[in-house]
Amino acid sequence: MGEALAIAIPTGGLAIVAYLVVGLVIGVESMGVPLPGETTLIAAALLASQGDLRIEFVIGAAAAGAIIGDSIGYFIGHRAGRGLFDRLSRRFKHFSPDRIARAEKYFHRYGVWTVFFGRFVALLRIFAGPMAGTLRMPYPKFLIANAAGGIAWSATIGIVAFHIGDNADKIFGQVSVWALVAIGIAAVGAYVVYRLRHRHRSSEVGLEAESAEA
């Protein structure tokens, strides 16, 4: 699939069109439309490895598309509310109630980490912007995680695909799984720290109350 898409992307004197295609496809995917954003980035990186494009421009276009697309998706979700996903689930199989419920669960549990690491996971990459807006995540917090995740994802996928070539699709399919595992591990660690701090504060309050009574 990556090779077929690479052939379809214009090169040479029309390289600027290729960068626009990369940014547009990734941007529209980030708004919540199931397009092959990662495959497009990999295909463009392969063209860069052959000298047809410049890898720094490919990464820049991908990062810009990810950040802008996610932000547009955020405001769409913020404006439309939960009904947006209800309507989409009735029309598109990709927005099944089960997938929406899973994405929402990750957001409730892991917050901004879902936005950052979600860029590496196909399901969360599509839902991140609209879901964050629907759940009223503060935009400044969302933007920081969105920008950091978009840049990290674009640079990682672009540079690795540039160097490893045609095996990129298979490798990043496995990376998506491990990224999801990383979200879980980070969340568990954060929860443990939170519980320990909460218990410590409760103990201090109890001691202060006893001292006051004495």
Disulfide bonds with the S-S distance in Angstrom:
none
